[in-house]
Amino acid sequence: MFRSSHVSIDEQMIPFSGQTTMKQFVRGKPHPVGLKNFVAANSDGMMLDFKIYVGAETFHDVQSALGLAAETVLCLSNTLSPETVIYCDRYLSSNGLAEALLARGLRVTGTVANNRVSSVSKNLLSDVNMIV
C-alpha cells in the first residue's frame, strides 16, 4: 500500500458503552466514553495504522524513556519510510520525540506547550507577540 509522505498522528475515541476493561473516559471529547485509539492517517484521512489504548502495557514493544505520548508516535511511525513528515498536537509533541524521530530519518511538525520546551522557550516569541 502506498504510504503518504505526510502523516498525522492523533488520538480518537471510538464510542462504546458495552462492558470492557479497555473503556476510557476523556473529558472534552464529543464522545467522552469509549475506547481510546491512537491513529496514524494520511492527508486524505485514510487510516494507515492504529493502536487501541489498553493501559500501561499498550506500547510495551517500544523502549523509550520519553513517556506514553512519545511512545505512541514512535510505535505508529515504525512502518513509515524515511523523510516522512509527521504532524501531531501538543499532547504528543516534545523535544525528545523530535530528536528520536530525526535519528530514524523522520521529520516532525507539532505544536508544543510552553512547559515542554524548557531552555528553548527563551528563544521563542511569547504568545502575545505571535498574535498578528
The first five atom37 places (N, CA, C, CB, O) and aatype in JSON, in Angstrom:
{
  "aatype": [12, 13, 1, 15, 15, 8, 19, 15, 9, 3, 6, 5, 12, 9, 14, 13, 15, 7, 5, 16, 16, 12, 11, 5, 13, 19, 1, 7, 11, 14, 8, 14, 19, 7, 10, 11, 2, 13, 19, 0, 0, 2, 15, 3, 7, 12, 12, 10, 3, 13, 11, 9, 18, 19, 7, 0, 6, 16, 13, 8, 3, 19, 5, 15, 0, 10, 7, 10, 0, 0, 6, 16, 19, 10, 4, 10, 15, 2, 16, 10, 15, 14, 6, 16, 19, 9, 18, 4, 3, 1, 18, 10, 15, 15, 2, 7, 10, 0, 6, 0, 10, 10, 0, 1, 7, 10, 1, 19, 16, 7, 16, 19, 0, 2, 2, 1, 19, 15, 15, 19, 15, 11, 2, 10, 10, 15, 3, 19, 2, 12, 9, 19],
  "atom_mask": [
    [1, 1, 1, 1, 1],
    [1, 1, 1, 1, 1],
    [1, 1, 1, 1, 1],
    [1, 1, 1, 1, 1],
    [1, 1, 1, 1, 1],
    [1, 1, 1, 1, 1],
    [1, 1, 1, 1, 1],
    [1, 1, 1, 1, 1],
    [1, 1, 1, 1, 1],
    [1, 1, 1, 1, 1],
    [1, 1, 1, 1, 1],
    [1, 1, 1, 1, 1],
    [1, 1, 1, 1, 1],
    [1, 1, 1, 1, 1],
    [1, 1, 1, 1, 1],
    [1, 1, 1, 1, 1],
    [1, 1, 1, 1, 1],
    [1, 1, 1, 0, 1],
    [1, 1, 1, 1, 1],
    [1, 1, 1, 1, 1],
    [1, 1, 1, 1, 1],
    [1, 1, 1, 1, 1],
    [1, 1, 1, 1, 1],
    [1, 1, 1, 1, 1],
    [1, 1, 1, 1, 1],
    [1, 1, 1, 1, 1],
    [1, 1, 1, 1, 1],
    [1, 1, 1, 0, 1],
    [1, 1, 1, 1, 1],
    [1, 1, 1, 1, 1],
    [1, 1, 1, 1, 1],
    [1, 1, 1, 1, 1],
    [1, 1, 1, 1, 1],
    [1, 1, 1, 0, 1],
    [1, 1, 1, 1, 1],
    [1, 1, 1, 1, 1],
    [1, 1, 1, 1, 1],
    [1, 1, 1, 1, 1],
    [1, 1, 1, 1, 1],
    [1, 1, 1, 1, 1],
    [1, 1, 1, 1, 1],
    [1, 1, 1, 1, 1],
    [1, 1, 1, 1, 1],
    [1, 1, 1, 1, 1],
    [1, 1, 1, 0, 1],
    [1, 1, 1, 1, 1],
    [1, 1, 1, 1, 1],
    [1, 1, 1, 1, 1],
    [1, 1, 1, 1, 1],
    [1, 1, 1, 1, 1],
    [1, 1, 1, 1, 1],
    [1, 1, 1, 1, 1],
    [1, 1, 1, 1, 1],
    [1, 1, 1, 1, 1],
    [1, 1, 1, 0, 1],
    [1, 1, 1, 1, 1],
    [1, 1, 1, 1, 1],
    [1, 1, 1, 1, 1],
    [1, 1, 1, 1, 1],
    [1, 1, 1, 1, 1],
    [1, 1, 1, 1, 1],
    [1, 1, 1, 1, 1],
    [1, 1, 1, 1, 1],
    [1, 1, 1, 1, 1],
    [1, 1, 1, 1, 1],
    [1, 1, 1, 1, 1],
    [1, 1, 1, 0, 1],
    [1, 1, 1, 1, 1],
    [1, 1, 1, 1, 1],
    [1, 1, 1, 1, 1],
    [1, 1, 1, 1, 1],
    [1, 1, 1, 1, 1],
    [1, 1, 1, 1, 1],
    [1, 1, 1, 1, 1],
    [1, 1, 1, 1, 1],
    [1, 1, 1, 1, 1],
    [1, 1, 1, 1, 1],
    [1, 1, 1, 1, 1],
    [1, 1, 1, 1, 1],
    [1, 1, 1, 1, 1],
    [1, 1, 1, 1, 1],
    [1, 1, 1, 1, 1],
    [1, 1, 1, 1, 1],
    [1, 1, 1, 1, 1],
    [1, 1, 1, 1, 1],
    [1, 1, 1, 1, 1],
    [1, 1, 1, 1, 1],
    [1, 1, 1, 1, 1],
    [1, 1, 1, 1, 1],
    [1, 1, 1, 1, 1],
    [1, 1, 1, 1, 1],
    [1, 1, 1, 1, 1],
    [1, 1, 1, 1, 1],
    [1, 1, 1, 1, 1],
    [1, 1, 1, 1, 1],
    [1, 1, 1, 0, 1],
    [1, 1, 1, 1, 1],
    [1, 1, 1, 1, 1],
    [1, 1, 1, 1, 1],
    [1, 1, 1, 1, 1],
    [1, 1, 1, 1, 1],
    [1, 1, 1, 1, 1],
    [1, 1, 1, 1, 1],
    [1, 1, 1, 1, 1],
    [1, 1, 1, 0, 1],
    [1, 1, 1, 1, 1],
    [1, 1, 1, 1, 1],
    [1, 1, 1, 1, 1],
    [1, 1, 1, 1, 1],
    [1, 1, 1, 0, 1],
    [1, 1, 1, 1, 1],
    [1, 1, 1, 1, 1],
    [1, 1, 1, 1, 1],
    [1, 1, 1, 1, 1],
    [1, 1, 1, 1, 1],
    [1, 1, 1, 1, 1],
    [1, 1, 1, 1, 1],
    [1, 1, 1, 1, 1],
    [1, 1, 1, 1, 1],
    [1, 1, 1, 1, 1],
    [1, 1, 1, 1, 1],
    [1, 1, 1, 1, 1],
    [1, 1, 1, 1, 1],
    [1, 1, 1, 1, 1],
    [1, 1, 1, 1, 1],
    [1, 1, 1, 1, 1],
    [1, 1, 1, 1, 1],
    [1, 1, 1, 1, 1],
    [1, 1, 1, 1, 1],
    [1, 1, 1, 1, 1],
    [1, 1, 1, 1, 1],
    [1, 1, 1, 1, 1]
  ],
  "atom_positions": [
    [[0.84, -1.19, 0.0], [0.0, 0.0, 0.0], [0.88, 1.24, 0.0], [-0.96, 0.0, 1.22], [1.89, 1.29, 0.71]],
    [[0.52, 2.24, -0.78], [1.25, 3.49, -0.85], [1.16, 4.22, 0.48], [0.72, 4.37, -1.98], [0.08, 4.38, 1.05]],
    [[2.32, 4.66, 0.98], [2.36, 5.45, 2.21], [2.66, 6.89, 1.86], [3.43, 4.89, 3.19], [3.66, 7.19, 1.2]],
    [[1.81, 7.78, 2.28], [1.99, 9.2, 2.04], [3.24, 9.7, 2.75], [0.75, 9.99, 2.49], [3.67, 9.12, 3.75]],
    [[3.82, 10.77, 2.24], [5.0, 11.35, 2.89], [4.6, 12.36, 3.96], [5.9, 12.02, 1.85], [5.46, 12.95, 4.6]],
    [[3.3, 12.56, 4.16], [2.78, 13.44, 5.2], [1.74, 12.66, 5.99], [2.17, 14.76, 4.59], [0.71, 12.25, 5.45]],
    [[2.01, 12.47, 7.27], [1.15, 11.63, 8.11], [0.82, 12.37, 9.4], [1.83, 10.27, 8.43], [1.68, 13.01, 10.0]],
    [[-0.42, 12.28, 9.82], [-0.85, 12.86, 11.08], [-1.04, 11.74, 12.1], [-2.16, 13.68, 10.9], [-1.61, 10.7, 11.79]],
    [[-0.57, 11.97, 13.31], [-0.77, 11.0, 14.39], [-1.53, 11.71, 15.5], [0.61, 10.41, 14.92], [-1.12, 12.77, 15.97]],
    [[-2.64, 11.12, 15.92], [-3.5, 11.74, 16.93], [-4.29, 10.65, 17.65], [-4.46, 12.78, 16.29], [-4.2, 9.47, 17.31]],
    [[-5.05, 11.07, 18.64], [-5.92, 10.13, 19.34], [-7.35, 10.35, 18.91], [-5.78, 10.28, 20.88], [-7.72, 11.43, 18.45]],
    [[-8.15, 9.33, 19.06], [-9.57, 9.43, 18.78], [-10.31, 8.53, 19.77], [-9.9, 9.03, 17.31], [-9.73, 7.6, 20.33]],
    [[-11.57, 8.82, 19.97], [-12.4, 7.97, 20.81], [-13.36, 7.19, 19.92], [-13.19, 8.82, 21.87], [-14.01, 7.76, 19.04]],
    [[-13.42, 5.91, 20.15], [-14.39, 5.05, 19.48], [-15.55, 4.9, 20.46], [-13.77, 3.65, 19.06], [-15.39, 4.25, 21.49]],
    [[-16.72, 5.48, 20.15], [-17.84, 5.4, 21.09], [-18.17, 3.94, 21.41], [-19.08, 6.11, 20.51], [-18.34, 3.11, 20.51]],
    [[-18.26, 3.64, 22.7], [-18.55, 2.27, 23.13], [-19.14, 2.33, 24.52], [-17.27, 1.37, 23.09], [-18.55, 2.92, 25.42]],
    [[-20.29, 1.71, 24.71], [-20.93, 1.74, 26.02], [-21.05, 0.34, 26.64], [-22.3, 2.37, 25.93], [-21.67, 0.18, 27.69]],
    [[-20.48, -0.66, 25.98], [-20.55, -2.02, 26.49], [-19.57, -2.26, 27.63], [0.0, 0.0, 0.0], [-18.98, -1.31, 28.15]],
    [[-19.4, -3.49, 28.0], [-18.52, -3.87, 29.1], [-17.14, -4.27, 28.57], [-19.13, -5.02, 29.92], [-17.04, -5.18, 27.75]],
    [[-16.11, -3.62, 29.03], [-14.74, -3.98, 28.73], [-13.82, -3.25, 29.69], [-14.39, -3.66, 27.26], [-14.15, -2.16, 30.17]],
    [[-12.68, -3.81, 29.97], [-11.71, -3.15, 30.85], [-10.94, -2.07, 30.1], [-10.74, -4.18, 31.45], [-10.21, -1.3, 30.72]],
    [[-11.08, -2.0, 28.78], [-10.36, -1.01, 27.98], [-11.12, 0.31, 27.84], [-10.08, -1.57, 26.61], [-10.59, 1.25, 27.25]],
    [[-12.34, 0.39, 28.36], [-13.15, 1.59, 28.21], [-12.52, 2.75, 28.97], [-14.59, 1.34, 28.7], [-12.06, 2.59, 30.1]],
    [[-12.51, 3.93, 28.35], [-11.92, 5.14, 28.91], [-12.96, 6.25, 28.97], [-10.7, 5.58, 28.09], [-13.96, 6.24, 28.26]],
    [[-12.69, 7.23, 29.84], [-13.47, 8.46, 29.87], [-12.5, 9.61, 29.64], [-14.25, 8.64, 31.24], [-11.56, 9.79, 30.42]],
    [[-12.7, 10.38, 28.58], [-11.84, 11.51, 28.26], [-12.71, 12.76, 28.18], [-11.06, 11.28, 26.92], [-13.44, 12.97, 27.21]],
    [[-12.61, 13.57, 29.21], [-13.41, 14.8, 29.3], [-13.11, 15.72, 28.11], [-13.12, 15.54, 30.64], [-11.96, 15.85, 27.7]],
    [[-14.15, 16.33, 27.58], [-13.98, 17.29, 26.5], [-14.09, 16.7, 25.1], [0.0, 0.0, 0.0], [-14.13, 17.45, 24.12]],
    [[-14.14, 15.41, 24.98], [-14.29, 14.79, 23.67], [-15.78, 14.76, 23.29], [-13.69, 13.34, 23.66], [-16.63, 14.7, 24.17]],
    [[-16.1, 14.8, 21.98], [-17.5, 14.72, 21.56], [-18.17, 13.43, 22.06], [-17.6, 14.8, 20.04], [-19.35, 13.44, 22.4]],
    [[-17.43, 12.33, 22.08], [-17.9, 11.06, 22.63], [-16.91, 10.69, 23.74], [-17.99, 9.91, 21.51], [-15.94, 9.97, 23.49]],
    [[-17.14, 11.17, 24.97], [-16.13, 11.02, 26.02], [-15.94, 9.6, 26.56], [-16.48, 11.91, 27.15], [-14.93, 9.31, 27.19]],
    [[-16.9, 8.71, 26.33], [-16.79, 7.35, 26.84], [-16.61, 6.39, 25.67], [-18.04, 6.96, 27.68], [-17.39, 6.41, 24.71]],
    [[-15.58, 5.57, 25.75], [-15.34, 4.6, 24.69], [-13.94, 4.06, 24.74], [0.0, 0.0, 0.0], [-13.31, 4.04, 25.8]],
    [[-13.47, 3.62, 23.62], [-12.12, 3.07, 23.51], [-11.2, 4.15, 22.97], [-12.09, 1.8, 22.6], [-11.48, 4.73, 21.92]],
    [[-10.11, 4.43, 23.67], [-9.13, 5.4, 23.18], [-8.27, 4.73, 22.15], [-8.27, 5.98, 24.35], [-7.71, 3.65, 22.38]],
    [[-8.16, 5.36, 21.0], [-7.45, 4.8, 19.87], [-6.43, 5.81, 19.37], [-8.44, 4.4, 18.74], [-6.78, 6.97, 19.16]],
    [[-5.2, 5.4, 19.18], [-4.18, 6.25, 18.6], [-4.07, 5.89, 17.13], [-2.81, 6.1, 19.34], [-3.97, 4.71, 16.79]],
    [[-4.08, 6.91, 16.25], [-4.2, 6.68, 14.81], [-3.14, 7.43, 14.02], [-5.59, 7.09, 14.34], [-2.82, 8.58, 14.32]],
    [[-2.6, 6.77, 13.02], [-1.76, 7.42, 12.0], [-2.59, 7.46, 10.73], [-0.37, 6.67, 11.79], [-3.09, 6.43, 10.28]],
    [[-2.74, 8.65, 10.15], [-3.56, 8.8, 8.95], [-2.86, 9.69, 7.94], [-4.95, 9.39, 9.31], [-2.08, 10.58, 8.3]],
    [[-3.14, 9.45, 6.65], [-2.55, 10.3, 5.62], [-3.39, 11.55, 5.45], [-2.42, 9.54, 4.28], [-4.4, 11.73, 6.14]],
    [[-2.99, 12.42, 4.54], [-3.67, 13.71, 4.37], [-5.08, 13.58, 3.82], [-2.86, 14.6, 3.47], [-5.87, 14.52, 3.9]],
    [[-5.42, 12.42, 3.26], [-6.79, 12.18, 2.79], [-7.69, 11.63, 3.89], [-6.76, 11.21, 1.62], [-8.88, 11.42, 3.67]],
    [[-7.13, 11.4, 5.06], [-7.9, 10.85, 6.17], [-7.91, 9.34, 6.22], [0.0, 0.0, 0.0], [-8.56, 8.75, 7.08]],
    [[-7.19, 8.69, 5.31], [-7.11, 7.23, 5.3], [-6.25, 6.76, 6.46], [-6.54, 6.73, 3.95], [-5.1, 7.18, 6.6]],
    [[-6.8, 5.88, 7.29], [-6.06, 5.36, 8.42], [-4.98, 4.4, 7.93], [-7.02, 4.65, 9.41], [-5.26, 3.46, 7.19]],
    [[-3.75, 4.64, 8.35], [-2.63, 3.8, 7.95], [-2.27, 2.78, 9.02], [-1.42, 4.66, 7.64], [-1.85, 1.67, 8.72]],
    [[-2.45, 3.17, 10.27], [-2.1, 2.29, 11.39], [-2.85, 2.79, 12.62], [-0.55, 2.25, 11.63], [-3.2, 3.97, 12.69]],
    [[-3.09, 1.92, 13.59], [-3.74, 2.33, 14.82], [-3.33, 1.42, 15.96], [-5.27, 2.34, 14.65], [-2.83, 0.32, 15.75]],
    [[-3.55, 1.9, 17.16], [-3.26, 1.12, 18.36], [-4.29, 1.52, 19.41], [-1.78, 1.35, 18.88], [-4.35, 2.69, 19.8]],
    [[-5.08, 0.58, 19.88], [-6.07, 0.85, 20.91], [-5.38, 0.85, 22.27], [-7.23, -0.19, 20.86], [-4.63, -0.07, 22.59]],
    [[-5.65, 1.88, 23.06], [-5.03, 2.02, 24.37], [-5.63, 1.0, 25.33], [-5.22, 3.46, 24.91], [-6.84, 0.95, 25.53]],
    [[-4.77, 0.18, 25.93], [-5.21, -0.85, 26.87], [-4.54, -0.69, 28.24], [-4.93, -2.24, 26.31], [-4.59, -1.6, 29.07]],
    [[-3.92, 0.45, 28.46], [-3.25, 0.69, 29.73], [-1.74, 0.81, 29.52], [0.0, 0.0, 0.0], [-1.26, 0.99, 28.4]],
    [[-1.01, 0.72, 30.61], [0.44, 0.93, 30.6], [1.17, 0.0, 29.64], [0.98, 0.75, 31.99], [2.23, 0.36, 29.13]],
    [[0.63, -1.18, 29.39], [1.31, -2.15, 28.52], [0.99, -1.95, 27.03], [0.92, -3.55, 28.93], [1.4, -2.77, 26.21]],
    [[0.29, -0.9, 26.68], [-0.08, -0.66, 25.28], [1.14, -0.62, 24.37], [-0.84, 0.65, 25.16], [1.12, -1.23, 23.3]],
    [[2.17, 0.08, 24.78], [3.35, 0.25, 23.93], [4.57, -0.47, 24.52], [3.66, 1.73, 23.74], [5.68, 0.05, 24.47]],
    [[4.35, -1.66, 25.07], [5.44, -2.41, 25.69], [6.55, -2.76, 24.71], [4.9, -3.68, 26.31], [7.67, -3.04, 25.12]],
    [[6.23, -2.75, 23.41], [7.22, -3.09, 22.39], [8.14, -1.93, 22.03], [6.53, -3.59, 21.16], [9.11, -2.11, 21.29]],
    [[7.84, -0.72, 22.53], [8.66, 0.45, 22.25], [9.45, 0.79, 23.52], [7.78, 1.67, 21.79], [8.86, 1.13, 24.55]],
    [[10.76, 0.7, 23.44], [11.61, 1.02, 24.58], [11.93, 2.51, 24.54], [12.92, 0.16, 24.56], [12.71, 2.95, 23.69]],
    [[11.33, 3.28, 25.44], [11.56, 4.72, 25.45], [11.39, 5.26, 26.85], [10.61, 5.42, 24.49], [10.49, 4.86, 27.58]],
    [[12.26, 6.18, 27.21], [12.14, 6.86, 28.5], [11.42, 8.19, 28.32], [13.52, 7.08, 29.13], [11.41, 9.02, 29.23]],
    [[10.82, 8.39, 27.15], [10.19, 9.66, 26.82], [8.73, 9.75, 27.25], [10.28, 9.9, 25.35], [8.14, 10.83, 27.18]],
    [[8.14, 8.65, 27.69], [6.77, 8.67, 28.15], [5.77, 8.17, 27.12], [0.0, 0.0, 0.0], [6.12, 7.89, 25.98]],
    [[4.52, 8.05, 27.56], [3.45, 7.47, 26.74], [3.23, 8.23, 25.43], [2.16, 7.45, 27.53], [3.06, 7.61, 24.38]],
    [[3.23, 9.55, 25.49], [2.96, 10.33, 24.28], [4.0, 10.04, 23.2], [2.95, 11.83, 24.6], [3.64, 9.79, 22.04]],
    [[5.27, 10.06, 23.56], [6.32, 9.78, 22.58], [6.28, 8.34, 22.13], [7.7, 10.11, 23.16], [6.51, 8.05, 20.95]],
    [[6.0, 7.42, 23.04], [5.9, 6.0, 22.67], [4.8, 5.78, 21.65], [5.65, 5.14, 23.9], [4.92, 4.93, 20.77]],
    [[3.72, 6.55, 21.76], [2.62, 6.47, 20.79], [3.13, 6.78, 19.39], [1.49, 7.43, 21.17], [2.91, 6.0, 18.46]],
    [[3.81, 7.9, 19.25], [4.3, 8.32, 17.94], [5.38, 7.37, 17.44], [4.84, 9.76, 18.01], [5.4, 7.02, 16.26]],
    [[6.29, 6.96, 18.32], [7.36, 6.05, 17.91], [6.79, 4.72, 17.41], [8.34, 5.8, 19.07], [7.28, 4.16, 16.43]],
    [[5.77, 4.21, 18.09], [5.15, 2.95, 17.69], [4.46, 3.08, 16.33], [4.15, 2.48, 18.76], [4.65, 2.24, 15.45]],
    [[3.66, 4.13, 16.17], [2.9, 4.29, 14.94], [3.77, 4.73, 13.76], [1.79, 5.3, 15.15], [3.33, 4.68, 12.61]],
    [[5.0, 5.15, 14.03], [5.89, 5.57, 12.94], [6.81, 4.45, 12.48], [6.71, 6.77, 13.38], [7.62, 4.65, 11.58]],
    [[6.72, 3.28, 13.09], [7.59, 2.15, 12.73], [7.48, 1.74, 11.27], [7.27, 0.96, 13.59], [8.47, 1.28, 10.68]],
    [[6.3, 1.9, 10.67], [6.11, 1.45, 9.29], [6.27, 2.57, 8.27], [4.74, 0.84, 9.15], [6.05, 2.36, 7.07]],
    [[6.65, 3.76, 8.73], [6.8, 4.89, 7.81], [8.19, 4.92, 7.19], [6.52, 6.21, 8.53], [9.17, 4.53, 7.84]],
    [[8.27, 5.37, 5.95], [9.57, 5.44, 5.27], [10.31, 6.71, 5.68], [9.38, 5.4, 3.74], [9.7, 7.69, 6.11]],
    [[11.64, 6.68, 5.56], [12.44, 7.87, 5.9], [11.98, 9.09, 5.1], [13.94, 7.6, 5.64], [11.46, 8.96, 3.98]],
    [[12.17, 10.25, 5.68], [11.78, 11.54, 5.11], [10.28, 11.81, 5.22], [12.19, 11.61, 3.66], [9.81, 12.84, 4.74]],
    [[9.53, 10.92, 5.85], [8.12, 11.19, 6.09], [8.02, 12.32, 7.11], [7.37, 9.92, 6.59], [8.79, 12.37, 8.07]],
    [[7.06, 13.21, 6.91], [6.81, 14.29, 7.86], [5.6, 13.88, 8.7], [6.57, 15.66, 7.13], [4.54, 13.56, 8.16]],
    [[5.77, 13.9, 10.01], [4.7, 13.54, 10.94], [4.18, 14.81, 11.59], [5.2, 12.52, 12.03], [4.96, 15.65, 12.03]],
    [[2.86, 14.94, 11.63], [2.22, 16.09, 12.27], [1.5, 15.59, 13.52], [1.24, 16.81, 11.3], [0.78, 14.58, 13.47]],
    [[1.68, 16.28, 14.63], [0.99, 15.89, 15.86], [0.71, 17.12, 16.73], [1.82, 14.85, 16.65], [1.3, 18.18, 16.53]],
    [[-0.18, 16.96, 17.68], [-0.57, 18.07, 18.53], [0.32, 18.17, 19.77], [-2.03, 17.93, 18.94], [1.28, 17.41, 19.92]],
    [[0.0, 19.1, 20.65], [0.85, 19.36, 21.8], [0.87, 18.21, 22.81], [0.4, 20.62, 22.49], [1.82, 18.09, 23.58]],
    [[-0.15, 17.39, 22.81], [-0.15, 16.25, 23.71], [0.95, 15.25, 23.33], [-1.52, 15.56, 23.7], [1.55, 14.62, 24.21]],
    [[1.22, 15.11, 22.06], [2.18, 14.13, 21.58], [3.57, 14.71, 21.29], [1.65, 13.47, 20.34], [4.53, 13.95, 21.17]],
    [[3.7, 16.03, 21.17], [4.97, 16.66, 20.78], [5.9, 16.89, 21.96], [4.69, 17.97, 20.09], [5.47, 17.21, 23.06]],
    [[7.2, 16.73, 21.7], [8.22, 17.08, 22.68], [9.58, 17.15, 21.98], [8.26, 16.06, 23.86], [9.74, 16.61, 20.88]],
    [[10.54, 17.79, 22.61], [11.89, 17.87, 22.04], [12.5, 16.48, 21.93], [12.8, 18.78, 22.9], [13.11, 16.15, 20.91]],
    [[12.34, 15.66, 22.95], [12.89, 14.31, 22.93], [12.33, 13.47, 21.8], [0.0, 0.0, 0.0], [13.06, 12.71, 21.16]],
    [[11.04, 13.62, 21.56], [10.42, 12.9, 20.45], [11.0, 13.35, 19.12], [8.89, 13.1, 20.46], [11.32, 12.53, 18.27]],
    [[11.15, 14.66, 18.94], [11.7, 15.19, 17.69], [13.1, 14.63, 17.44], [11.74, 16.72, 17.72], [13.44, 14.28, 16.31]],
    [[13.91, 14.55, 18.48], [15.27, 14.01, 18.34], [15.24, 12.52, 17.99], [16.06, 14.23, 19.64], [16.02, 12.06, 17.16]],
    [[14.34, 11.77, 18.64], [14.23, 10.33, 18.37], [13.77, 10.07, 16.93], [13.26, 9.66, 19.36], [14.27, 9.16, 16.28]],
    [[12.83, 10.86, 16.45], [12.34, 10.7, 15.08], [13.41, 11.11, 14.06], [11.07, 11.53, 14.86], [13.57, 10.46, 13.03]],
    [[14.13, 12.18, 14.36], [15.2, 12.61, 13.47], [16.26, 11.53, 13.33], [15.83, 13.91, 14.0], [16.82, 11.33, 12.24]],
    [[16.55, 10.82, 14.42], [17.51, 9.72, 14.38], [17.02, 8.59, 13.47], [17.77, 9.18, 15.79], [17.84, 7.83, 12.95]],
    [[15.72, 8.47, 13.29], [15.13, 7.46, 12.4], [14.99, 7.97, 10.96], [13.77, 7.03, 12.93], [14.55, 7.22, 10.08]],
    [[15.35, 9.23, 10.73], [15.2, 9.79, 9.39], [13.82, 10.36, 9.13], [0.0, 0.0, 0.0], [13.47, 10.63, 7.98]],
    [[13.04, 10.54, 10.18], [11.69, 11.09, 10.05], [11.69, 12.53, 10.55], [10.67, 10.23, 10.85], [12.5, 12.9, 11.4]],
    [[10.79, 13.33, 10.02], [10.66, 14.71, 10.46], [9.32, 14.88, 11.16], [10.78, 15.7, 9.27], [8.38, 14.14, 10.9]],
    [[9.25, 15.86, 12.05], [8.02, 16.08, 12.81], [7.71, 17.56, 12.88], [8.12, 15.48, 14.22], [8.6, 18.4, 13.04]],
    [[6.43, 17.86, 12.76], [5.92, 19.21, 12.98], [4.82, 19.08, 14.01], [5.4, 19.88, 11.64], [3.88, 18.3, 13.83]],
    [[4.94, 19.84, 15.08], [3.92, 19.75, 16.12], [3.83, 21.01, 16.91], [0.0, 0.0, 0.0], [4.78, 21.8, 16.98]],
    [[2.69, 21.21, 17.51], [2.54, 22.32, 18.45], [3.11, 21.86, 19.78], [1.05, 22.77, 18.58], [3.1, 20.67, 20.08]],
    [[3.59, 22.79, 20.56], [4.16, 22.44, 21.85], [3.64, 23.36, 22.93], [5.7, 22.49, 21.8], [3.33, 24.53, 22.67]],
    [[3.55, 22.85, 24.12], [3.17, 23.65, 25.27], [4.44, 24.28, 25.84], [2.42, 22.78, 26.35], [5.52, 23.7, 25.77]],
    [[4.3, 25.47, 26.41], [5.46, 26.18, 26.96], [6.25, 25.35, 27.95], [5.0, 27.45, 27.63], [7.48, 25.44, 27.99]],
    [[5.58, 24.54, 28.75], [6.28, 23.77, 29.78], [7.03, 22.56, 29.22], [5.31, 23.31, 30.83], [7.66, 21.83, 29.98]],
    [[6.96, 22.32, 27.9], [7.64, 21.18, 27.3], [8.86, 21.56, 26.47], [6.68, 20.43, 26.45], [9.53, 20.67, 25.94]],
    [[9.15, 22.83, 26.35], [10.27, 23.23, 25.52], [11.47, 23.69, 26.32], [9.85, 24.31, 24.58], [12.5, 24.06, 25.75]],
    [[11.37, 23.69, 27.61], [12.44, 24.01, 28.57], [13.32, 25.17, 28.12], [13.3, 22.8, 28.8], [12.83, 26.28, 27.93]],
    [[14.6, 24.93, 27.95], [15.55, 26.0, 27.66], [15.34, 26.65, 26.3], [16.94, 25.47, 27.76], [15.77, 27.78, 26.08]],
    [[14.69, 25.96, 25.39], [14.46, 26.51, 24.06], [13.45, 27.65, 24.11], [13.96, 25.41, 23.11], [13.47, 28.52, 23.24]],
    [[12.57, 27.66, 25.11], [11.5, 28.65, 25.17], [12.01, 30.08, 25.24], [10.61, 28.38, 26.35], [11.3, 31.0, 24.82]],
    [[13.2, 30.3, 25.76], [13.71, 31.68, 25.83], [14.02, 32.24, 24.45], [14.97, 31.73, 26.7], [14.13, 33.46, 24.3]],
    [[14.17, 31.39, 23.44], [14.42, 31.84, 22.07], [13.13, 32.03, 21.26], [15.31, 30.85, 21.37], [13.19, 32.49, 20.12]],
    [[12.0, 31.68, 21.83], [10.71, 31.78, 21.13], [9.99, 33.06, 21.49], [9.83, 30.57, 21.45], [10.17, 33.6, 22.59]],
    [[9.17, 33.56, 20.56], [8.33, 34.71, 20.86], [7.27, 34.32, 21.88], [7.68, 35.26, 19.58], [6.86, 33.16, 21.92]],
    [[6.84, 35.26, 22.69], [5.77, 34.99, 23.64], [4.46, 34.85, 22.86], [5.67, 36.12, 24.71], [4.37, 35.28, 21.71]],
    [[3.45, 34.26, 23.49], [2.15, 34.09, 22.84], [1.57, 35.44, 22.41], [1.17, 33.37, 23.79], [0.98, 35.55, 21.33]],
    [[1.74, 36.46, 23.23], [1.22, 37.81, 22.94], [1.89, 38.36, 21.69], [1.45, 38.76, 24.14], [1.23, 38.97, 20.85]],
    [[3.21, 38.16, 21.55], [3.93, 38.7, 20.41], [3.67, 37.93, 19.11], [5.4, 38.71, 20.71], [3.95, 38.43, 18.03]],
    [[3.13, 36.72, 19.2], [2.84, 35.93, 18.0], [1.51, 36.32, 17.36], [2.81, 34.45, 18.34], [1.28, 36.01, 16.19]],
    [[0.65, 36.99, 18.1], [-0.66, 37.39, 17.56], [-0.45, 38.52, 16.57], [-1.63, 37.82, 18.7], [0.2, 39.52, 16.86]],
    [[-1.01, 38.33, 15.4], [-0.82, 39.33, 14.35], [-2.0, 40.27, 14.29], [-0.61, 38.67, 13.0], [-2.02, 41.18, 13.46]]
  ]
}
